[in-house]
């Protein structure tokens, strides 16, 4: 059965028709930035209607950032889109005028489900996805089921507090894991070094026109791949935070696999190696506790579309 998956982001809506094996056979896009709630709903409906007109689809899954209710219908809160307690499923269903199963899920949960069903996690029953982007998102699969929690907002893993009274976080707390494991954290640390020791950050400062505050997180990854010592060091430090946090998560959830996705994970072994080393070092009952694998995500930017479509079939 074909299903439509829609990945809704702060700047674009990416939609695709997906077959039972997780293959995307058609795609379309719409803009999402600067839209009102009604206009955003209409853009999603329009993308789905375009795809449904050319393909026989049996379900639709919508992946959105932020807090999604346990009913898989309501967007409780999303930071970069204008939805607050928004009945997204019912609004889209009304606009489509089709009697199809339609579910709404968090975008990281959708990506995690795609990796579990069709990607690097398809050989395990228990898995944790970490999406290392601007912040740190997550998804938890336990005994083959996506963990949603009582109110649907489980796996907000970036907001585990790892440093008492640490860096302030946008969630209102301090010391959250995403303040040490994210593109924003990488950018902050690069700017701090460039301000304190410009000579060490010469490669990054050259691209930034000499202004430390102009340095962007993705530049660090690109510079590290080309051999810049400071950028390699910054990514290694981020990887260490990944591994230490995963060791704590393993004590709670005991997964077989951690999957690293998102833009920062594009650094590959520069993050993966330090993460694996720190995980092994900080795992409780070291030497007696079986060690989970830590691998890179394999589904790329299509994970949200594929995961949302498959969740709609359940």
C-alpha positions in Angstrom: 0.0 0.0 0.0 1.3 3.4 -0.9 1.2 6.1 1.9 2.0 9.8 1.9 4.6 11.0 4.4 4.9 14.8 5.1 7.9 16.3 6.9 7.0 19.8 8.1 9.9 22.1 9.0 10.4 25.7 9.8 11.2 26.7 6.2 9.7 23.9 4.0 7.2 21.1 3.7 8.6 18.0 2.1 6.0 15.3 1.1 6.4 12.0 -0.6 4.6 8.9 -1.7 6.2 5.8 -0.1 5.8 2.1 -0.8 5.7 -0.7 1.8 9.5 -1.1 1.6 10.2 2.5 2.5 11.0 3.6 -1.0 9.9 7.1 -2.0 8.4 7.0 -5.5 7.3 10.7 -5.8 8.0 13.9 -4.0 6.8 17.5 -3.8 7.6 20.6 -1.7 5.9 23.7 -0.3 7.2 26.7 1.6 6.3 26.8 5.3 8.1 30.0 6.5 6.0 33.1 7.4 2.7 31.4 7.0 -0.4 31.7 9.3 -1.7 28.5 10.9 -4.5 28.4 8.3 -2.1 28.9 5.4 0.3 26.3 6.7 -2.6 23.8 7.0 -3.6 24.7 3.4 -0.1 24.1 2.1 0.0 20.7 3.6 -3.4 19.8 2.1 -2.3 21.1 -1.3 0.9 18.9 -1.3 -1.1 15.8 -0.3 -3.7 16.4 -2.9 -1.0 16.8 -5.6 0.5 13.4 -4.7 -2.8 11.6 -4.1 -4.1 12.7 -7.6 -1.3 10.7 -9.2 -1.1 7.7 -6.8 -3.4 5.4 -5.1 -2.6 6.1 -1.4 -4.2 4.4 1.7 -2.8 6.5 4.6 -1.2 9.9 5.4 1.4 10.6 8.1 2.4 14.1 9.1 5.8 14.7 10.9 6.0 18.0 12.8 8.6 19.5 15.2 7.7 20.1 18.8 5.3 18.5 21.2 2.7 16.2 19.6 -0.2 14.9 21.7 -0.6 11.2 22.6 -3.7 11.3 20.4 -1.3 11.7 17.4 -3.6 14.4 16.2 -2.7 17.6 18.0 0.4 19.8 17.9 0.7 21.1 21.4 3.6 23.4 20.8 6.2 23.8 18.1 9.0 26.5 18.4 9.4 27.7 14.8 5.8 27.3 13.4 2.6 29.1 14.5 0.8 26.1 16.0 -0.3 26.0 19.6 -2.8 23.3 20.8 -3.5 23.0 17.1 -5.8 20.2 15.8 -3.6 19.5 12.8 -5.0 16.0 11.9 -8.6 17.2 11.9 -7.8 20.4 9.9 -5.9 18.5 7.3 -8.5 15.7 7.1 -11.2 18.3 6.5 -9.2 20.0 3.8 -8.5 16.7 2.0 -12.0 15.5 2.1 -10.8 11.9 2.0 -11.6 9.0 4.4 -8.0 7.9 5.0 -6.1 7.0 8.2 -4.1 10.2 9.1 -1.7 10.5 12.0 0.5 13.3 13.3 3.9 12.5 14.9 7.0 14.3 16.2 9.6 14.6 13.4 12.4 13.0 15.4 10.0 10.1 16.3 9.2 9.7 12.6 12.9 9.7 11.7 13.7 7.2 14.4 10.9 4.9 13.2 12.3 5.1 9.6 15.7 4.0 10.9 14.2 1.2 12.9 12.0 -0.1 10.1 14.2 0.4 7.0 17.6 1.8 8.1 20.5 1.0 10.4 18.2 -0.2 13.2 16.2 -2.8 11.3 18.0 -5.7 13.0 17.2 -4.6 16.6 14.1 -4.3 18.8 15.4 -1.6 21.2 17.0 1.6 19.7 17.5 5.3 20.6 17.9 7.9 17.9 19.7 11.2 18.5 19.3 14.0 16.0 22.2 16.4 16.4 20.9 19.5 14.6 20.4 23.0 15.9 19.2 21.3 19.1 19.1 17.6 20.1 16.0 15.6 19.3 15.4 11.9 20.0 13.3 8.9 19.5 13.0 5.7 21.6 12.0 2.3 20.3 11.4 -0.3 23.0 10.4 -3.9 22.2 9.6 -2.8 18.7 7.2 0.0 19.7 7.7 3.8 19.5 7.6 5.2 23.0 5.3 8.2 23.2 4.7 8.6 26.9 1.6 9.6 28.8 1.1 12.9 27.0 2.9 12.1 23.8 6.1 14.0 24.5 8.5 11.3 25.5 12.1 11.1 24.1 12.7 14.9 24.4 16.2 13.6 25.2 18.0 16.9 24.6 16.4 18.2 27.8 17.9 15.7 30.2 20.0 17.9 32.5 23.6 16.7 32.4 25.4 19.7 34.0 23.8 21.3 37.2 23.6 25.0 36.7 25.2 24.7 33.2 24.5 26.7 30.1 20.9 28.1 29.9 18.6 26.3 27.6 15.6 27.6 25.6 13.4 25.2 27.5 13.9 27.4 30.6 16.3 25.1 32.4 20.1 25.0 32.6 22.6 22.4 31.7 20.5 20.4 29.3 22.2 17.8 27.1 21.5 19.7 23.9 23.6 22.6 25.2 26.6 20.4 24.8 25.6 18.1 21.9 24.2 20.2 19.1 25.1 22.5 16.2 24.3 25.4 18.5 26.8 24.1 21.1 29.5 23.6 18.4 28.9 27.2 17.2 29.1 28.6 20.7 32.3 26.8 21.6 34.0 27.8 18.2 33.1 31.4 18.8 34.4 31.3 22.3 37.8 29.9 21.2 38.0 32.4 18.3 37.5 35.3 20.7 40.0 34.1 23.3 42.7 32.7 21.0 42.3 33.9 17.4 45.5 32.2 16.3 44.0 28.7 17.0 40.8 29.6 15.1 42.5 31.2 12.1 40.8 28.9 9.6 37.3 29.6 11.0 38.0 33.3 11.4 39.2 33.6 7.8 35.8 32.4 6.6 34.1 34.6 9.1 35.9 37.8 7.9 37.7 38.0 11.2 34.5 38.3 13.3 34.2 35.4 15.9 30.4 36.0 16.2 30.0 35.3 12.5 31.3 31.7 12.8 28.6 29.1 12.0 28.4 25.6 13.3 28.5 23.8 9.9 31.8 25.5 9.1 33.4 23.7 12.0 32.4 20.3 10.5 33.6 21.3 7.1 36.9 22.6 8.4 37.4 19.4 10.5 36.9 17.2 7.5 39.7 19.2 5.7 42.0 18.7 8.7 41.7 21.9 10.8 43.1 21.0 14.3 40.8 23.2 16.3 37.7 22.0 14.5 38.7 18.4 15.0 39.2 19.1 18.7 35.8 20.8 19.0 34.0 17.8 17.3 35.9 15.4 19.5 34.7 17.2 22.6 31.1 17.1 21.3 31.5 13.4 20.6 32.7 12.9 24.2 29.5 14.5 25.4 27.5 12.3 23.1 29.1 9.1 24.5 28.8 10.2 28.2 25.1 11.0 27.8 24.5 7.7 25.9 26.0 5.9 28.9 23.4 7.4 31.2 20.6 6.6 28.7 21.9 3.0 28.5 21.6 2.7 32.3 17.9 3.6 32.0 16.8 2.0 28.7 19.4 -0.6 27.8 19.1 -0.3 24.0 20.9 -2.4 21.6 21.7 0.6 19.4 22.2 4.3 19.4 21.7 6.0 16.0 23.3 9.5 15.4 21.5 11.6 12.8 21.2 15.3 12.0 23.6 17.8 10.5 26.4 17.4 13.1 26.5 13.7 12.5 27.8 14.5 9.0 31.2 14.7 10.6 31.1 10.9 10.7 34.0 9.3 12.5 35.2 12.6 13.9 32.2 12.5 16.2 31.5 8.7 16.2 35.0 7.7 17.4 35.1 9.9 20.5 31.4 9.1 21.2 32.2 5.3 21.2 35.2 5.8 23.4 33.4 7.9 26.0 30.4 5.6 26.0 32.6 2.6 26.8 34.5 4.5 29.5 31.4 5.8 31.3 29.1 2.8 31.0 28.0 1.5 34.4 29.4 -1.9 35.4 32.0 -1.5 32.7 33.3 -4.9 31.6 30.1 -6.7 32.7 27.4 -4.5 31.0 26.9 -5.5 27.3 27.7 -2.5 25.1 25.2 -1.0 22.7 26.4 -0.1 19.2 26.6 3.5 18.2 26.1 4.0 14.5 25.4 6.8 12.0 21.9 7.2 10.6 21.4 5.8 7.1 18.1 7.3 5.9 19.3 10.9 5.4 16.9 13.8 4.8 14.1 11.4 3.7 13.8 9.8 7.1 10.9 12.0 8.2 8.8 11.3 5.1 9.5 7.6 5.2 8.8 7.3 9.0 5.6 9.4 8.9 4.2 7.3 6.1 4.9 4.0 7.8 3.5 5.1 11.1 0.3 6.0 9.3 -0.1 2.4 8.2 0.0 1.0 11.7 
